[in-house]
Amino acid sequence: MNSYKDLSEKIAEWAVQVSYESLPKEAIEEAKKRIIDTFGVSIGAFNEEPVSIARWLAESSSSSRLASTIWGTDRKAPADHSTFANGCATRYFDFMDTYLSKEALHPSDNIPAIIAAAEISNADGKKVIEGLISAYEISARLADAYSVRSRGWDHVVYIAIASAVGAGKVLGLNKEQMFHAINIATVNAAALRQTRAGELSMWKGCAAANSSRNGLFAAILASKGMKGPSPIFSGEFGFFRVALNGDEFDIPKLGGVDNEPYKIMETSIKYWPVEYHAMSAVEAALKIREKLGKVDPKDIKSVDVETFQVAYNIIAKDPEKWDPKTRETADHSLPYIIAAALLDGDIWLSTFHKERYLAKDVREIMSKMKVTVNKEFDKIYPIGIKNSIKVTLNNGGTIEESNTYPPGHFKNPLTREGVVNKFLKITQGKLYEENREKLLDMVWGLEKCANVSRLLSLLKVKK
């Protein structure tokens, strides 16, 4: 397959050669945007139940010299526990960035592990950027290579591996240590796709945090000389044979090699807090709402939605998506998201409060809705995520809109201003005003930051 004994050796050799000085300015800029976006969505979710549970666990753990900050507080906990708590906050609203390919995943799930690694090693801002871009690269390249969900595994399998690489980069692992960090993370990476099937539970927003925690843990162990099993991908009972039933893959390209672009440039920031495949449907539904004005469900005869197969499988196929009873299911329900957008003229965090997704008016719209797969839309995916909506009124009128590249998509990216506006809106009333501006200035100048803990002190939530 390649000249390497195992894929993990190839990844390790690439990762240790990544340096801040060799990274393109545009990739560094996008890394900073992702940190601001991740901090914002995590603080927005600070008081949510699963986030509070994870924070309680971290706060209940004895601190140590391997301690890192629990975001939103001035307290520290063992780095793996705080990574889990911060990862739950990052993921809970399903409002972070996304990468779409054979596998869909959220590269910013790696960021809590990278920040924790920087704290425990006193790494500077340049090392954080190196680790972040490295983790994004491995997340995306693995997603390009194979769809683990087709084998019943959750995409967070790849997050564990990428977090080991990102955290290992920040910790300054050499090639051998990085190799073993990847091996340790991979042997423990298995995560069942049941997390995202049927009625979704709180764990939907925690699974990636657990994988990120495991990646950091693997990197810390490797930094002290722990050896992992090898060959972890191609071995007799390795990843390819056991997890993929004998299928194998390679990663033929990696960012920076022969001028290959870095994959962070193809990740997309969410503009609305919904499962990413629904993002273009929100844009289309809001345009229809603008034309209709205030919507009365009684005036609507039918709503016909055309989508692509991946979106249908993830956010429309299951009966539970047509009768959401949890927040986690609601933000993964294409029918509900479209109904709420048509009725409310907006999608925001309050859209996923229980009283809204159980309301009679949205249920009435959903009962008149039909979702079908358009094979032509499949040809555009994963570069484009086209959704088309046609609303037929009882008076005989019809309104139809479609969208392929919603705001925040890498082909329609958010500017600095757009990222800042999202951050300010989510954190309004939760962070001290003077700290918000200081934090933004510090992230935009991250390469000059010598102490990440100082940056995190600005994330303290108001009591």
Residue pairs with C-beta under 8 A, 6 or more apart in sequence:
1 234
1 248
1 250
2 10
2 250
4 10
4 13
5 230
5 231
5 234
6 230
6 231
6 232
6 233
6 234
6 235
6 238
7 233
7 234
7 250
7 251
8 179
8 182
8 183
8 186
8 230
8 231
8 232
8 233
9 179
10 251
11 138
11 161
11 165
11 178
11 182
11 251
12 175
12 176
12 178
12 179
12 181
12 182
13 175
14 254
14 257
15 134
15 138
15 165
15 168
15 169
15 178
16 169
16 173
16 174
16 175
16 178
17 256
18 130
18 133
18 134
18 169
18 256
19 130
20 28
20 126
20 127
20 129
20 130
20 447
22 256
23 129
23 130
23 133
23 256
23 262
24 261
24 262
26 265
27 133
27 255
27 262
27 264
27 265
28 129
28 133
28 447
30 264
30 265
30 267
31 129
31 132
31 133
31 136
31 264
31 446
32 129
32 443
32 444
32 446
33 269
33 414
33 416
33 419
34 97
34 107
34 108
34 111
34 132
34 136
34 264
34 267
34 269
35 111
35 128
35 132
35 443
35 446
36 419
36 420
36 423
36 440
36 443
37 96
37 97
37 108
37 269
37 419
37 422
37 423
38 90
38 96
38 108
38 111
38 112
39 71
39 423
39 439
39 443
39 459
40 422
40 423
40 426
40 427
41 89
41 90
41 93
41 95
41 96
41 426
42 71
42 72
42 86
42 89
42 90
43 71
43 72
43 89
43 426
43 427
43 430
43 431
43 459
43 461
44 93
44 95
44 349
44 426
44 427
44 430
45 51
45 88
45 89
45 90
45 92
45 93
46 72
46 89
46 430
46 461
48 89
48 92
48 93
49 202
50 88
50 92
50 202
50 203
50 205
50 206
51 85
51 88
51 89
51 92
53 202
54 84
54 85
54 87
54 88
54 89
54 206
54 209
55 70
55 72
55 73
55 85
55 88
55 89
57 81
57 84
57 85
58 70
58 77
58 78
58 81
58 82
58 84
58 85
59 70
59 73
59 75
59 77
61 77
61 78
61 81
62 78
63 76
63 77
63 78
64 78
65 120
66 78
66 79
66 120
66 220
67 76
67 77
67 78
67 79
67 82
67 119
67 120
68 76
68 77
68 79
68 82
68 83
68 115
68 116
68 119
68 120
69 75
69 76
69 82
69 119
69 453
69 456
69 457
69 459
70 76
70 77
70 82
70 85
70 86
71 82
71 85
71 86
71 89
71 112
71 456
71 459
72 89
72 459
72 460
72 461
73 460
73 461
74 457
74 460
76 82
77 85
79 116
79 117
79 119
79 120
79 216
79 220
80 116
80 213
80 214
80 216
80 217
80 220
81 213
82 112
82 116
83 112
83 113
83 116
83 209
83 212
83 213
83 216
84 112
84 206
84 209
84 210
84 212
84 213
85 209
86 112
86 115
86 116
86 209
87 109
87 112
87 113
87 206
87 208
87 209
87 210
87 212
87 213
88 205
88 206
88 209
90 96
90 108
90 109
90 111
90 112
90 209
91 106
91 109
91 205
91 206
91 208
91 209
92 205
93 205
93 273
93 331
93 349
94 205
94 270
94 273
94 274
94 275
94 331
94 332
95 270
95 272
95 273
95 349
95 426
96 106
96 108
96 109
96 269
96 270
97 106
97 107
97 108
97 267
97 268
97 269
97 270
98 104
98 105
98 106
98 267
98 268
98 270
98 276
99 105
99 106
99 107
99 136
99 139
99 140
99 143
99 263
99 266
99 267
99 268
100 268
100 276
100 277
100 381
100 382
100 385
101 140
101 143
101 144
101 382
102 143
102 144
102 145
102 146
102 147
102 382
103 142
103 143
103 146
103 147
103 148
103 149
103 155
103 158
104 143
104 155
104 276
104 277
104 310
104 314
104 382
105 139
105 143
105 155
105 156
105 158
105 159
106 159
106 208
107 135
107 136
107 139
107 140
107 162
107 264
107 267
109 156
109 159
109 163
109 208
109 209
109 211
109 212
110 132
110 135
110 136
110 139
110 159
110 162
110 163
110 166
110 212
110 215
111 132
111 135
112 209
112 212
113 135
113 163
113 166
113 167
113 212
113 213
113 215
113 216
113 219
114 128
114 131
114 132
114 135
114 163
114 166
114 167
114 170
115 128
115 452
115 456
116 167
116 216
117 123
117 131
117 166
117 167
117 168
117 170
117 171
117 216
117 219
117 220
118 124
118 127
118 128
118 131
118 170
118 452
119 452
119 453
119 456
120 171
120 220
121 127
121 170
121 171
121 172
122 451
123 170
123 171
123 172
123 452
124 449
124 450
124 451
124 452
125 445
125 446
125 447
125 448
125 449
125 450
125 452
126 446
126 447
127 169
127 170
127 172
128 170
128 446
128 449
128 452
129 446
129 447
130 169
130 170
131 166
131 167
131 168
131 169
131 170
132 166
132 264
133 255
133 262
133 264
134 165
134 166
134 169
135 162
135 163
135 165
135 166
135 167
135 169
136 162
136 166
136 262
136 263
136 264
136 267
137 254
137 255
137 262
137 263
137 264
138 158
138 161
138 162
138 165
138 166
139 158
139 159
139 162
139 263
140 263
140 264
140 266
140 267
141 251
141 253
141 254
141 263
142 158
142 161
142 162
142 251
143 155
143 158
144 251
145 249
145 250
145 251
146 244
146 247
146 249
148 154
148 155
148 157
148 158
148 193
148 243
148 244
149 155
149 193
149 196
151 243
151 244
151 245
152 192
152 193
153 190
153 191
153 192
153 193
153 243
154 191
154 192
154 193
154 195
154 196
154 207
156 191
156 195
156 207
156 208
156 210
156 211
157 189
157 190
157 191
157 211
157 243
158 189
159 208
159 211
159 212
159 215
160 185
160 186
160 188
160 189
160 191
160 211
160 212
160 214
160 215
160 218
161 182
161 185
161 186
161 189
161 215
162 215
163 185
163 211
163 212
163 214
163 215
163 216
163 219
164 181
164 182
164 184
164 185
164 215
164 216
164 218
164 219
164 222
165 178
165 181
165 182
165 215
166 215
167 181
167 215
167 216
167 219
167 220
168 177
168 178
168 181
168 182
168 219
168 222
168 223
169 178
171 219
171 220
171 223
172 223
173 181
173 219
173 222
173 223
177 222
177 223
177 225
178 222
179 230
180 222
180 226
180 227
180 228
180 230
181 218
181 219
181 221
181 222
181 223
181 228
182 218
182 228
182 232
183 227
183 228
183 229
183 230
183 232
184 218
184 221
184 222
184 226
184 228
185 214
185 215
185 218
185 219
186 228
186 232
186 233
186 239
187 228
187 229
187 232
188 214
188 218
189 211
189 214
189 239
190 243
191 207
191 210
191 211
195 201
195 203
195 204
195 207
196 204
196 314
196 332
197 318
198 318
198 320
199 320
199 325
199 326
199 329
200 320
200 326
200 328
200 329
200 332
201 326
201 328
202 328
204 328
204 332
205 328
218 228
222 228
229 235
231 238
232 238
232 239
233 239
233 240
233 248
234 240
234 248
235 241
240 246
240 247
240 248
240 249
253 260
254 260
255 261
255 262
255 263
255 264
256 262
265 410
266 410
267 410
268 276
268 408
268 409
268 410
268 413
269 408
269 413
269 414
269 419
269 422
270 276
270 279
270 408
271 279
271 406
271 407
271 408
271 414
271 422
272 279
272 282
272 347
272 348
273 331
273 347
273 348
273 349
273 351
273 352
274 282
274 331
274 337
274 347
275 314
275 315
275 331
275 332
275 337
276 385
277 307
277 308
277 310
277 311
277 314
277 315
277 334
277 385
278 311
278 315
278 334
278 337
278 338
278 387
279 385
279 406
279 408
279 409
280 385
280 386
280 387
280 402
280 403
280 404
280 405
280 406
281 305
281 307
281 334
281 337
281 338
281 341
281 387
281 389
281 403
282 337
282 338
282 341
282 347
282 406
283 403
283 406
283 407
284 387
284 388
284 389
284 401
284 402
284 403
285 337
285 338
285 341
285 342
285 389
285 401
286 341
286 345
286 346
286 347
287 401
287 403
288 342
288 389
288 391
288 399
288 400
288 401
289 295
289 341
289 342
289 343
289 345
290 345
291 399
292 342
292 391
292 399
295 342
295 343
295 365
297 343
297 361
297 364
297 365
297 368
298 364
298 394
299 393
299 394
299 395
300 365
300 368
300 391
300 392
300 393
300 394
301 368
301 392
301 393
301 394
302 368
302 369
302 370
302 391
302 392
303 338
303 339
303 342
303 365
303 368
303 369
303 370
303 389
303 390
303 391
303 392
304 369
304 370
304 372
304 389
304 390
304 392
305 316
305 334
305 335
305 338
305 369
305 370
305 371
305 372
305 387
305 388
305 389
305 390
306 371
306 372
306 373
306 374
306 377
306 387
306 388
306 389
306 402
307 316
307 334
307 371
307 372
307 373
307 374
307 377
307 386
307 387
307 388
308 373
308 374
308 377
308 378
308 380
308 381
308 385
308 386
308 387
309 373
309 375
309 378
309 381
310 378
310 381
310 382
311 334
311 385
311 387
312 334
312 371
312 373
314 332
315 321
315 332
315 333
315 334
315 337
316 333
316 334
316 335
316 371
320 329
320 333
321 329
321 332
321 333
321 334
321 335
321 336
322 333
322 335
322 366
324 330
324 333
324 336
324 357
325 358
327 352
327 353
327 354
327 357
330 336
330 337
330 351
330 352
330 357
331 337
331 352
333 357
334 371
335 366
335 369
335 371
336 357
336 362
336 366
337 347
337 351
338 365
338 369
338 389
339 362
339 363
339 365
339 366
339 369
340 347
340 351
340 356
340 357
340 362
341 347
342 365
342 391
343 361
343 362
343 365
344 351
349 426
350 356
351 357
356 362
374 386
374 388
377 386
377 387
377 388
380 386
380 404
383 411
384 404
384 405
384 411
385 404
385 405
385 406
385 409
386 402
386 403
386 404
387 402
387 403
388 400
388 401
388 402
389 400
389 401
389 402
390 398
390 399
390 400
391 398
391 399
391 400
392 398
393 399
405 411
405 412
406 412
407 414
407 418
408 414
408 418
414 422
416 444
420 440
423 436
423 440
424 436
427 436
429 462
430 461
430 462
431 439
431 458
431 459
431 460
431 461
431 462
432 460
432 462
435 458
435 459
435 460
436 458
438 458
439 455
439 458
439 459
442 449
442 454
442 455
442 458
443 455
449 455
